Amino acid sequence: MWKMKIKKRKIKYATIFFLCWLALLVFLVDGVLKIHTLVDYFGSYALVEVSLLLLVILPTWAVYKFTKEK
């Protein structure tokens, strides 16, 4: 039971981080940088999408992995 409570806490922190980071990236890409500017710069829509997904998934995984357990 104790281990399940810790996992829920880690998942909660990772989820909160995921949502905040995703919102920030969506704001930056759609509002400030414009997706077409990034596609023109990198040359590939798929490359931009994969990069943005990795920018969201990798830090979220790191928060989940390195959240301290008591």
FIVO-729235 format. One record per atom (N, C-alpha, C, O): residue in three letters; y negated, z negated, x; residue number from 1. Coordinates in Angstrom, 1 decimal, always signed. Layout:
<titis>
+-----+--------+--------+--------+-----+
|   r |      Y |      Z |      X |   k |
+-----+--------+--------+--------+-----+
| ALA |      Y |      Z |      X | NUM |
...
+-----+--------+--------+--------+-----+
</titis>
This chain:
<titis>
+-----+--------+--------+--------+-----+
|   r |      Y |      Z |      X |   k |
+-----+--------+--------+--------+-----+
| MET |   +1.2 |   +0.0 |   +0.8 |   1 |
| MET |   +0.0 |   +0.0 |   +0.0 |   1 |
| MET |   -1.3 |   +0.0 |   +0.9 |   1 |
| MET |   -2.2 |   +0.7 |   +0.6 |   1 |
| TRP |   -1.3 |   -0.8 |   +1.9 |   2 |
| TRP |   -2.4 |   -0.9 |   +2.8 |   2 |
| TRP |   -2.7 |   +0.5 |   +3.5 |   2 |
| TRP |   -3.9 |   +0.9 |   +3.6 |   2 |
| LYS |   -1.6 |   +1.1 |   +3.9 |   3 |
| LYS |   -1.8 |   +2.4 |   +4.6 |   3 |
| LYS |   -2.4 |   +3.5 |   +3.6 |   3 |
| LYS |   -3.2 |   +4.3 |   +4.0 |   3 |
| MET |   -2.0 |   +3.4 |   +2.3 |   4 |
| MET |   -2.5 |   +4.3 |   +1.3 |   4 |
| MET |   -3.9 |   +4.1 |   +1.1 |   4 |
| MET |   -4.7 |   +5.1 |   +0.9 |   4 |
| LYS |   -4.4 |   +2.9 |   +1.1 |   5 |
| LYS |   -5.8 |   +2.6 |   +0.9 |   5 |
| LYS |   -6.6 |   +3.1 |   +2.1 |   5 |
| LYS |   -7.7 |   +3.7 |   +1.9 |   5 |
| ILE |   -6.1 |   +3.0 |   +3.3 |   6 |
| ILE |   -6.8 |   +3.5 |   +4.5 |   6 |
| ILE |   -6.9 |   +5.1 |   +4.4 |   6 |
| ILE |   -7.9 |   +5.6 |   +4.7 |   6 |
| LYS |   -5.8 |   +5.7 |   +4.0 |   7 |
| LYS |   -5.8 |   +7.2 |   +3.9 |   7 |
| LYS |   -6.9 |   +7.6 |   +2.9 |   7 |
| LYS |   -7.6 |   +8.6 |   +3.1 |   7 |
| LYS |   -6.9 |   +6.9 |   +1.8 |   8 |
| LYS |   -7.9 |   +7.3 |   +0.7 |   8 |
| LYS |   -9.3 |   +7.1 |   +1.3 |   8 |
| LYS |  -10.2 |   +8.0 |   +1.0 |   8 |
| ARG |   -9.6 |   +6.1 |   +2.1 |   9 |
| ARG |  -10.9 |   +5.9 |   +2.7 |   9 |
| ARG |  -11.2 |   +7.1 |   +3.6 |   9 |
| ARG |  -12.3 |   +7.6 |   +3.6 |   9 |
| LYS |  -10.3 |   +7.4 |   +4.5 |  10 |
| LYS |  -10.5 |   +8.5 |   +5.4 |  10 |
| LYS |  -10.7 |   +9.8 |   +4.6 |  10 |
| LYS |  -11.6 |  +10.6 |   +5.0 |  10 |
| ILE |  -10.0 |  +10.1 |   +3.6 |  11 |
| ILE |  -10.2 |  +11.3 |   +2.8 |  11 |
| ILE |  -11.5 |  +11.3 |   +2.1 |  11 |
| ILE |  -12.2 |  +12.3 |   +2.0 |  11 |
| LYS |  -11.9 |  +10.1 |   +1.6 |  12 |
| LYS |  -13.3 |  +10.0 |   +1.0 |  12 |
| LYS |  -14.4 |  +10.3 |   +2.0 |  12 |
| LYS |  -15.3 |  +11.1 |   +1.6 |  12 |
| TYR |  -14.3 |   +9.8 |   +3.2 |  13 |
| TYR |  -15.4 |  +10.1 |   +4.2 |  13 |
| TYR |  -15.4 |  +11.5 |   +4.6 |  13 |
| TYR |  -16.4 |  +12.1 |   +4.7 |  13 |
| ALA |  -14.2 |  +12.1 |   +4.8 |  14 |
| ALA |  -14.1 |  +13.5 |   +5.1 |  14 |
| ALA |  -14.6 |  +14.4 |   +4.0 |  14 |
| ALA |  -15.3 |  +15.4 |   +4.3 |  14 |
| THR |  -14.3 |  +14.0 |   +2.8 |  15 |
| THR |  -14.8 |  +14.8 |   +1.6 |  15 |
| THR |  -16.3 |  +14.8 |   +1.5 |  15 |
| THR |  -17.0 |  +15.8 |   +1.3 |  15 |
| ILE |  -16.9 |  +13.6 |   +1.7 |  16 |
| ILE |  -18.3 |  +13.5 |   +1.6 |  16 |
| ILE |  -19.0 |  +14.3 |   +2.7 |  16 |
| ILE |  -20.0 |  +15.0 |   +2.5 |  16 |
| PHE |  -18.4 |  +14.2 |   +3.9 |  17 |
| PHE |  -19.0 |  +15.0 |   +5.0 |  17 |
| PHE |  -18.8 |  +16.5 |   +4.7 |  17 |
| PHE |  -19.8 |  +17.3 |   +5.0 |  17 |
| PHE |  -17.7 |  +16.9 |   +4.2 |  18 |
| PHE |  -17.4 |  +18.3 |   +3.9 |  18 |
| PHE |  -18.5 |  +18.8 |   +2.9 |  18 |
| PHE |  -19.0 |  +19.9 |   +3.1 |  18 |
| LEU |  -18.7 |  +18.1 |   +1.9 |  19 |
| LEU |  -19.7 |  +18.5 |   +0.8 |  19 |
| LEU |  -21.1 |  +18.6 |   +1.4 |  19 |
| LEU |  -21.8 |  +19.6 |   +1.1 |  19 |
| CYS |  -21.5 |  +17.6 |   +2.1 |  20 |
| CYS |  -22.9 |  +17.6 |   +2.7 |  20 |
| CYS |  -23.0 |  +18.8 |   +3.7 |  20 |
| CYS |  -24.0 |  +19.5 |   +3.7 |  20 |
| TRP |  -22.1 |  +19.0 |   +4.6 |  21 |
| TRP |  -22.1 |  +20.0 |   +5.6 |  21 |
| TRP |  -22.1 |  +21.4 |   +4.9 |  21 |
| TRP |  -22.8 |  +22.3 |   +5.3 |  21 |
| LEU |  -21.2 |  +21.6 |   +3.9 |  22 |
| LEU |  -21.2 |  +22.8 |   +3.2 |  22 |
| LEU |  -22.5 |  +23.1 |   +2.5 |  22 |
| LEU |  -23.0 |  +24.3 |   +2.5 |  22 |
| ALA |  -23.1 |  +22.1 |   +1.9 |  23 |
| ALA |  -24.4 |  +22.4 |   +1.2 |  23 |
| ALA |  -25.4 |  +22.7 |   +2.2 |  23 |
| ALA |  -26.3 |  +23.6 |   +1.9 |  23 |
| LEU |  -25.5 |  +22.1 |   +3.4 |  24 |
| LEU |  -26.4 |  +22.4 |   +4.4 |  24 |
| LEU |  -26.3 |  +23.9 |   +4.9 |  24 |
| LEU |  -27.2 |  +24.6 |   +5.0 |  24 |
| LEU |  -25.0 |  +24.3 |   +5.2 |  25 |
| LEU |  -24.8 |  +25.6 |   +5.6 |  25 |
| LEU |  -25.1 |  +26.7 |   +4.6 |  25 |
| LEU |  -25.6 |  +27.7 |   +4.9 |  25 |
| VAL |  -24.8 |  +26.4 |   +3.3 |  26 |
| VAL |  -25.1 |  +27.3 |   +2.2 |  26 |
| VAL |  -26.6 |  +27.5 |   +2.1 |  26 |
| VAL |  -27.1 |  +28.6 |   +2.0 |  26 |
| PHE |  -27.3 |  +26.3 |   +2.2 |  27 |
| PHE |  -28.8 |  +26.4 |   +2.2 |  27 |
| PHE |  -29.3 |  +27.2 |   +3.4 |  27 |
| PHE |  -30.2 |  +28.1 |   +3.2 |  27 |
| LEU |  -28.8 |  +27.0 |   +4.6 |  28 |
| LEU |  -29.3 |  +27.7 |   +5.7 |  28 |
| LEU |  -29.0 |  +29.2 |   +5.7 |  28 |
| LEU |  -29.8 |  +30.0 |   +5.9 |  28 |
| VAL |  -27.7 |  +29.5 |   +5.3 |  29 |
| VAL |  -27.3 |  +30.9 |   +5.3 |  29 |
| VAL |  -27.9 |  +31.7 |   +4.2 |  29 |
| VAL |  -28.4 |  +32.8 |   +4.4 |  29 |
| ASP |  -27.9 |  +31.1 |   +3.0 |  30 |
| ASP |  -28.4 |  +31.9 |   +1.8 |  30 |
| ASP |  -29.9 |  +31.8 |   +1.7 |  30 |
| ASP |  -30.6 |  +32.7 |   +1.2 |  30 |
| GLY |  -30.5 |  +30.6 |   +2.1 |  31 |
| GLY |  -31.9 |  +30.4 |   +1.9 |  31 |
| GLY |  -32.8 |  +30.8 |   +3.1 |  31 |
| GLY |  -33.8 |  +31.5 |   +3.0 |  31 |
| VAL |  -32.4 |  +30.4 |   +4.3 |  32 |
| VAL |  -33.3 |  +30.5 |   +5.4 |  32 |
| VAL |  -32.9 |  +31.8 |   +6.3 |  32 |
| VAL |  -33.8 |  +32.6 |   +6.5 |  32 |
| LEU |  -31.7 |  +31.9 |   +6.7 |  33 |
| LEU |  -31.3 |  +32.9 |   +7.6 |  33 |
| LEU |  -30.9 |  +34.2 |   +6.9 |  33 |
| LEU |  -31.0 |  +35.3 |   +7.5 |  33 |
| LYS |  -30.5 |  +34.2 |   +5.7 |  34 |
| LYS |  -30.1 |  +35.3 |   +4.9 |  34 |
| LYS |  -28.8 |  +35.9 |   +5.5 |  34 |
| LYS |  -28.7 |  +36.2 |   +6.7 |  34 |
| ILE |  -27.8 |  +36.0 |   +4.7 |  35 |
| ILE |  -26.5 |  +36.5 |   +5.1 |  35 |
| ILE |  -26.5 |  +37.9 |   +5.8 |  35 |
| ILE |  -25.8 |  +38.2 |   +6.7 |  35 |
| HIS |  -27.4 |  +38.7 |   +5.2 |  36 |
| HIS |  -27.4 |  +40.1 |   +5.8 |  36 |
| HIS |  -28.0 |  +40.1 |   +7.2 |  36 |
| HIS |  -27.6 |  +41.0 |   +8.0 |  36 |
| THR |  -28.9 |  +39.2 |   +7.5 |  37 |
| THR |  -29.4 |  +39.1 |   +8.9 |  37 |
| THR |  -28.3 |  +38.7 |   +9.8 |  37 |
| THR |  -28.2 |  +39.3 |  +10.9 |  37 |
| LEU |  -27.4 |  +37.8 |   +9.4 |  38 |
| LEU |  -26.3 |  +37.4 |  +10.2 |  38 |
| LEU |  -25.3 |  +38.5 |  +10.4 |  38 |
| LEU |  -24.7 |  +38.7 |  +11.5 |  38 |
| VAL |  -25.0 |  +39.2 |   +9.3 |  39 |
| VAL |  -24.1 |  +40.3 |   +9.4 |  39 |
| VAL |  -24.6 |  +41.4 |  +10.3 |  39 |
| VAL |  -23.9 |  +42.0 |  +11.1 |  39 |
| ASP |  -25.9 |  +41.7 |  +10.2 |  40 |
| ASP |  -26.5 |  +42.7 |  +11.1 |  40 |
| ASP |  -26.4 |  +42.2 |  +12.6 |  40 |
| ASP |  -26.2 |  +43.1 |  +13.5 |  40 |
| TYR |  -26.6 |  +40.9 |  +12.8 |  41 |
| TYR |  -26.6 |  +40.4 |  +14.2 |  41 |
| TYR |  -25.2 |  +40.4 |  +14.8 |  41 |
| TYR |  -25.0 |  +40.9 |  +15.9 |  41 |
| PHE |  -24.2 |  +40.0 |  +14.0 |  42 |
| PHE |  -22.8 |  +39.9 |  +14.5 |  42 |
| PHE |  -22.1 |  +41.2 |  +14.3 |  42 |
| PHE |  -21.1 |  +41.4 |  +15.0 |  42 |
| GLY |  -22.5 |  +42.0 |  +13.3 |  43 |
| GLY |  -21.8 |  +43.3 |  +13.1 |  43 |
| GLY |  -20.6 |  +43.3 |  +12.2 |  43 |
| GLY |  -20.1 |  +44.4 |  +11.9 |  43 |
| SER |  -20.2 |  +42.2 |  +11.7 |  44 |
| SER |  -19.0 |  +42.1 |  +10.8 |  44 |
| SER |  -19.2 |  +41.0 |   +9.8 |  44 |
| SER |  -19.4 |  +39.9 |  +10.2 |  44 |
| TYR |  -19.0 |  +41.4 |   +8.6 |  45 |
| TYR |  -19.1 |  +40.4 |   +7.5 |  45 |
| TYR |  -17.9 |  +39.4 |   +7.6 |  45 |
| TYR |  -18.1 |  +38.2 |   +7.4 |  45 |
| ALA |  -16.7 |  +39.9 |   +8.0 |  46 |
| ALA |  -15.6 |  +39.0 |   +8.1 |  46 |
| ALA |  -15.8 |  +38.0 |   +9.2 |  46 |
| ALA |  -15.4 |  +36.8 |   +9.1 |  46 |
| LEU |  -16.4 |  +38.4 |  +10.3 |  47 |
| LEU |  -16.6 |  +37.5 |  +11.4 |  47 |
| LEU |  -17.6 |  +36.4 |  +11.0 |  47 |
| LEU |  -17.4 |  +35.2 |  +11.4 |  47 |
| VAL |  -18.6 |  +36.8 |  +10.3 |  48 |
| VAL |  -19.6 |  +35.8 |   +9.8 |  48 |
| VAL |  -18.9 |  +34.8 |   +8.9 |  48 |
| VAL |  -19.1 |  +33.6 |   +9.0 |  48 |
| GLU |  -18.1 |  +35.3 |   +8.0 |  49 |
| GLU |  -17.4 |  +34.4 |   +7.0 |  49 |
| GLU |  -16.5 |  +33.4 |   +7.7 |  49 |
| GLU |  -16.4 |  +32.2 |   +7.4 |  49 |
| VAL |  -15.7 |  +33.9 |   +8.6 |  50 |
| VAL |  -14.7 |  +33.1 |   +9.4 |  50 |
| VAL |  -15.5 |  +32.1 |  +10.2 |  50 |
| VAL |  -15.0 |  +30.9 |  +10.3 |  50 |
| SER |  -16.5 |  +32.5 |  +10.8 |  51 |
| SER |  -17.3 |  +31.5 |  +11.6 |  51 |
| SER |  -17.9 |  +30.4 |  +10.8 |  51 |
| SER |  -17.8 |  +29.2 |  +11.1 |  51 |
| LEU |  -18.4 |  +30.8 |   +9.6 |  52 |
| LEU |  -19.0 |  +29.7 |   +8.7 |  52 |
| LEU |  -17.9 |  +28.8 |   +8.2 |  52 |
| LEU |  -18.1 |  +27.6 |   +8.1 |  52 |
| LEU |  -16.7 |  +29.4 |   +7.9 |  53 |
| LEU |  -15.6 |  +28.5 |   +7.4 |  53 |
| LEU |  -15.2 |  +27.5 |   +8.5 |  53 |
| LEU |  -14.9 |  +26.4 |   +8.3 |  53 |
| LEU |  -15.1 |  +28.0 |   +9.7 |  54 |
| LEU |  -14.7 |  +27.2 |  +10.9 |  54 |
| LEU |  -15.8 |  +26.1 |  +11.1 |  54 |
| LEU |  -15.5 |  +25.0 |  +11.5 |  54 |
| LEU |  -17.1 |  +26.5 |  +10.9 |  55 |
| LEU |  -18.2 |  +25.5 |  +11.1 |  55 |
| LEU |  -18.1 |  +24.4 |  +10.0 |  55 |
| LEU |  -18.7 |  +23.3 |  +10.2 |  55 |
| VAL |  -17.4 |  +24.6 |   +8.9 |  56 |
| VAL |  -17.3 |  +23.6 |   +7.9 |  56 |
| VAL |  -15.9 |  +22.9 |   +8.1 |  56 |
| VAL |  -15.9 |  +21.6 |   +8.0 |  56 |
| ILE |  -14.9 |  +23.6 |   +8.3 |  57 |
| ILE |  -13.5 |  +22.9 |   +8.4 |  57 |
| ILE |  -13.3 |  +22.1 |   +9.7 |  57 |
| ILE |  -12.8 |  +21.0 |   +9.6 |  57 |
| LEU |  -13.7 |  +22.6 |  +10.8 |  58 |
| LEU |  -13.5 |  +21.9 |  +12.1 |  58 |
| LEU |  -14.2 |  +20.5 |  +12.1 |  58 |
| LEU |  -13.6 |  +19.5 |  +12.5 |  58 |
| PRO |  -15.5 |  +20.4 |  +11.8 |  59 |
| PRO |  -16.1 |  +19.1 |  +11.8 |  59 |
| PRO |  -15.5 |  +18.2 |  +10.7 |  59 |
| PRO |  -15.5 |  +17.0 |  +11.0 |  59 |
| THR |  -15.2 |  +18.7 |   +9.6 |  60 |
| THR |  -14.5 |  +17.9 |   +8.6 |  60 |
| THR |  -13.2 |  +17.3 |   +9.1 |  60 |
| THR |  -12.9 |  +16.1 |   +8.8 |  60 |
| TRP |  -12.4 |  +18.1 |   +9.7 |  61 |
| TRP |  -11.2 |  +17.7 |  +10.3 |  61 |
| TRP |  -11.4 |  +16.6 |  +11.3 |  61 |
| TRP |  -10.7 |  +15.6 |  +11.4 |  61 |
| ALA |  -12.5 |  +16.8 |  +12.1 |  62 |
| ALA |  -12.8 |  +15.8 |  +13.2 |  62 |
| ALA |  -13.2 |  +14.5 |  +12.6 |  62 |
| ALA |  -12.8 |  +13.4 |  +13.1 |  62 |
| VAL |  -14.0 |  +14.5 |  +11.5 |  63 |
| VAL |  -14.4 |  +13.3 |  +10.8 |  63 |
| VAL |  -13.1 |  +12.6 |  +10.3 |  63 |
| VAL |  -13.0 |  +11.4 |  +10.4 |  63 |
| TYR |  -12.2 |  +13.3 |   +9.7 |  64 |
| TYR |  -11.0 |  +12.7 |   +9.1 |  64 |
| TYR |  -10.2 |  +12.1 |  +10.3 |  64 |
| TYR |   -9.6 |  +11.0 |  +10.1 |  64 |
| LYS |  -10.0 |  +12.9 |  +11.3 |  65 |
| LYS |   -9.2 |  +12.5 |  +12.4 |  65 |
| LYS |   -9.7 |  +11.2 |  +13.2 |  65 |
| LYS |   -8.9 |  +10.4 |  +13.5 |  65 |
| PHE |  -11.0 |  +11.2 |  +13.4 |  66 |
| PHE |  -11.6 |  +10.1 |  +14.2 |  66 |
| PHE |  -12.2 |   +9.0 |  +13.4 |  66 |
| PHE |  -12.8 |   +8.1 |  +14.0 |  66 |
| THR |  -12.0 |   +8.9 |  +12.1 |  67 |
| THR |  -12.5 |   +7.8 |  +11.3 |  67 |
| THR |  -11.6 |   +6.6 |  +11.7 |  67 |
| THR |  -10.4 |   +6.7 |  +11.6 |  67 |
| LYS |  -12.3 |   +5.5 |  +12.0 |  68 |
| LYS |  -11.5 |   +4.4 |  +12.5 |  68 |
| LYS |  -10.8 |   +3.6 |  +11.4 |  68 |
| LYS |  -11.4 |   +3.5 |  +10.3 |  68 |
| GLU |   -9.6 |   +3.2 |  +11.7 |  69 |
| GLU |   -8.8 |   +2.4 |  +10.8 |  69 |
| GLU |   -8.9 |   +1.0 |  +11.2 |  69 |
| GLU |   -8.9 |   +0.7 |  +12.4 |  69 |
| LYS |   -9.0 |   +0.1 |  +10.2 |  70 |
| LYS |   -9.1 |   -1.3 |  +10.6 |  70 |
| LYS |   -7.8 |   -1.9 |  +10.6 |  70 |
| LYS |   -7.6 |   -3.1 |  +10.9 |  70 |
+-----+--------+--------+--------+-----+
</titis>
